[in-house]
Amino acid sequence: MDSSISKSLFFLQRLEPKISVMDRYMIAELIGPFLFGVGLFSSIGVTVGAMFELVRKVTESGLPVSIAIQVFLLKMPEFIGLAFPMAMVLATLMVYSQMSSNSEIVALRSCGISVYRMVVPAVILSLTVTAFSFALNEVIVPNANYQGSLILEKTLEQENPPFKEKNIFYPEFGKVEQPDGSLDDTLTRLFYAERFDGKYMKGVTILDRSKHGVEQIVSSETATWNSAENIWDLFNGTIYLVSPDGSYRNIVKFDHQTLKLSSAPLDLAGRRRTYKQMNIAQSYEYLDLMRLSGNYRKVVKTQVRIQQKFALPFVCLVMGLVGAALGIRPQRRANRGTSFGISVIIIFGYYLLSFITGAMGQKEILTPFLAGWIPNFIGLGVAVFLLARASR
């Protein structure tokens, strides 16, 4: 009995992934430069991307300093997330370059350890950072950006909302009873508004087909959503009642009328959240709304942005491999300034490529998937090529 238990324990130990002394040593060496890079790049990013604008609002618009600090802190998670890939390439490049210049790489290779095995610690750390980056960008960053935007709008008392829209189009589908008594999925209502000013829909026309044939056409100057009763309030309009044969049965003028319709038109027109303020689940909800609205350009743009959201965390893995592949090459002397400069060039090149492929995706030159993932695929290809050359 004891023998069988011992064999089982031995078998389980063989199955467990083992982290060698070399792995622990290299991961420990990587963590310090990585944290330094996160602090450095996030500080630069938030200073350029948020602080200057907040200082301008404090001096020109009278934004209270306490509110500016609060918005500044809410902006930090976004720039920390953007700093992860930059810090990853800086850390791997610095550590592997230092090991190469100290002949540690040569010593490891003389012990029979391949170049591919040496980058395993970088892969382990990169995957850990990738998971953390995904969680940060999904859970914290969108809500922090959204809250910061709301605080600014409320504090500055902006009279002109930043979410004005034109040509709001919303079709509603449902089951309609046919003359033979059967139920058929068809268009039940068609909502159209010329524009939305942040409070009122203007130039509203509603085609009601909730019964077989067109039943009524409602036209009003303005309409607003009544959240207390979950209905639409229509003002200064006309109801055209239509007979089954298509002729007008009656025309009714009104000053105020209510209509039971979902708030989806308001969601389409008054969507406050930008792409940076939505996580993947919210982006898919927005995509469904855009499909209903028939706005094909926004459908394609949203599809591209969703793929970019999926691809962004994996940039950490790509940058970790690229930095390790560059640093592991034989070199006489490691220079931190050189590593920093190379890191900046790599990151700039990656985000430039990402911008180009994203634009190509929105122009439908590339599919949304390729638009989001091609930079990662190219980065992985470069890393594999460099590792293959270093292993010779």
Secondary structure as UniProt FT lines:
FT   HELIX           2..15
FT   HELIX           21..46
FT   HELIX           47..51
FT   HELIX           52..60
FT   HELIX           65..101
FT   TURN            102..103
FT   HELIX           104..110
FT   TURN            111..112
FT   HELIX           115..118
FT   HELIX           120..135
FT   HELIX           136..140
FT   HELIX           141..156
FT   TURN            162..163
FT   STRAND          165..177
FT   TURN            179..180
FT   STRAND          183..196
FT   STRAND          201..208
FT   STRAND          216..226
FT   TURN            227..230
FT   STRAND          231..242
FT   TURN            244..245
FT   STRAND          248..259
FT   HELIX           264..269
FT   HELIX           275..277
FT   HELIX           280..293
FT   HELIX           296..311
FT   HELIX           312..314
FT   HELIX           315..327
FT   HELIX           336..362
FT   TURN            363..364
FT   HELIX           368..390
//
